[in-house]
């Protein structure tokens, strides 16, 4: 039985963006670099 719906997406860039002394946002870029940009924000401090 197949447990995954789609193949894993290759990440071509990763960033860590400090937003305060305590918190950092992890950003990864993947997919078609010439395609439409999509931003997904998942969770957050206290989320």
GIFENWO-V312814 format. One record per pair of residues at least 12 apart in sequence whose ideal C-beta (glycine too) atoms are under 8 Angstrom apart, sorted by the first residue. I is the first residue (numbers start at 0). J is the second residue. Records with the same first field share a line. If there is no record, write none. Layout:
# GIFENWO-V312814
I->J  J
This chain:
# GIFENWO-V312814
8->29  30
9->29
10->27  28  29
11->28  29  32
12->27  28
13->25  26  27  28
14->26  27  28
21->44
22->44
